[in-house]
Amino acid sequence: MTESIVTRFAPSPTGYLHIGGARTALFNWLYAKGHGGKMLLRIEDTDRARSTDEAVNALLDGLSWMGIDWEGDPISQFARADRHREVAEQMVAEGKAYYCYATQEELTEMREKARAEGRPPRYDGRWRDRDPSEAPEGVAPAVRLKAPLDGETIINDKVQGTISFPNKDLDDLVLLRSDGTPTYMLAVVVDDHDMGVTHIVRGDDHLTNAARQALIYSAMGWDVPVMAHIPLIHGPDGAKLSKRHGALGAEAYRAMGYLPAAMRNYLARLGWSHGDEEIFSTDQMIEWFDFDAIGKSPSRFDFQKLENLNGHYMRSTEDAELLEAFKIYLAAIEDGQEVLNWLSQSGNEGKFLAALPGLKERAKTLVELHQSARYLWVQRPLDLDEKAEKLLSDDARALLGRLAPKLDELETFTAETTDAVVREFAEAEELKLGKVAQPLRAALTGRGTSPGIFDVLEVLGKTESVARIRDVAH
């Protein structure tokens, strides 16, 4: 029987799910799903000042919006501190770790001496083999791992390949601080072991940690999980991704109008590929994802590519599903409630869905959809943008005054019937269609650009359309 795959996503609660974390979560999720396993969620909340309920909820909210789920309840690392201490004490009892009574002053002196001699700062092992009876009074000890002094630690990484670390460079790392609090290194290993994690997928900035953590696994006689350290995401300029590039939280991308399916597709392609495929469904990602197709070089975040991909998802998403995504977007932005209220009124969802095929063809994001759909819910008389003001010259207003009764006479008010009337009217006025359609657009939407004008007429209906035209007509 094959071992069941268990991955984990283990973020620190910083107040949002940043884009690098979202991709790490996605890769863990895809690998577990594709191999019939499960992904667990552990919140590394040992920094109590930052680990507020609000920060944790922001993480969970970001993952949920991305469509990434996890098995069971999120696990709090802080809540497991007693278990971490228990393991450290067990290692001391077995001679795999020891009490270190070096003072802060001594440690500073060691660092400065090493720096002066051009060596990397390392603990000099002064309490490694001393008898505890020599312990100074009144000094609370730290607990340090008794790391091997020679040889090397090998990490067989699924992405980076085989990497060896000389043990002399890893030194006797602290497991428990002198105040009894466990270090990150110890906590991660104990948690991953106790949670049954079989595969650790994380950023390659953890590679050195991997060697140190492997020493703790070895000291405890535990199996080291399979490791896959993925390259980080860089900005378009090749520099480490920062806020100016787009290292924002998931909630920022939601507010920028991106669809979760597009975000999953885009993030999967950042560092992983499947042939020349650019667009793939979540089911295809789950089926195809594996470590051998992850590149070793950092990937570059490109807003243009994300926007174009999102445009594809906007056009290909079913209208009813897109409406639900639009509602989630509205709930997350400041002025979204007004539109949600409008949608909740009788008949308005139907009106929006009728307009949606034309709207989504032109919109790359839900923000653009929001802007171009605005004509549906704005109240008369409409505010005109600068372009609309220019289009509604005195002559144009007079022209609309002559067109309004002709539209009002129509018994069936559709895109086809209004098209015929407006074309016939333009011909009678000896004008090109655009000379009528442009001011008509301005009158109906308050904007210089909009979806197809005859679609707009049909969606608004005769009463509202004619009333808007008469508001601006002479």
C-alpha angles and dihedrals in degrees: 000000000000120000114259112248115241120183128174139205110211112182129170110236102249095159097269143036103256120212096253090051091048090055092047089051090048093051091049090047095047093048094049093045093046092053098044092253135116139252119223126202122222122181110213093212102156091120094081096187092062099032101088124153087247092056092048092047090051089057094048091046091051093051092046092050090050088054093243113139132185138206119260128340121329110265120230113220092200091057090059097057093114090057091049090052091048091056092048091052090048089054091051090050090051094047093248093113136022144203113262118201097183110139126229089253092054092049091050090050090051092051093048093048092050091049091050090052092047094247127131109260109264135166106255097221095241094152095037096101104013121120112256087230087075090062112129115242119256095016115120108217129227118222115238131191114246094230121193111266097212139026123046141273114234123208114194097202121192092218107024097039124223113344125181126203120195106237092222087069095053098063129189100307122206114255098176123023119227089261089059097253116137119240123238091252094057096040094052094051095046092046094047091048095046092045090053093240110180100178128037113200114181144129120301089241083082095059096104089045087056091063093047092047091049088060090056091049089050093048090053094044091240127144114257110235120239107270131213116179111193124205116254125253116256131196122257089269093057094250121125109285112267136169091273089060097045106279088147132136125272089252089061091056090048089053090047087060103251120151119237092232090054091048091051091049093046096046092047089056091052098095099346129077142179108205110293094325113133100170122046137156123247089252090055091049091052091049097046105034116114137144097249091071094054111105123228095226125081114263123229123237111228120186091193091059092045091051094049091048090048089052089056091051091047091055096042099044116101112255096241091049091047090052090055091049088049091054091052089050091049092050089055099052130074101244097032097102093072091059092043088054090051092049091052092059119097115280097002097104087054090050091050092048090049090054095042101084090059094040099050094051089068101035124087093182139024087250090062090044089052091051097046093044091051092100089070097066107023115117125238131286090049124222108239124220120223094266092049091050090055093048092052098070119160090264092050092050090051089049091053089049088061093044097050097073092049091056090043090057093060114111095194112040109200137136088261098049095044090047090055093048095048093047091049090048092050090050092050090049089048091237134132112253092250092060088063100032096053098057088038088057091049091051095048100042107018087232136100091227129042144141117293107315095227091051087052091052092050094047094047092046129219101288096051094038095052092044091054092048091050091049089068102026126104 
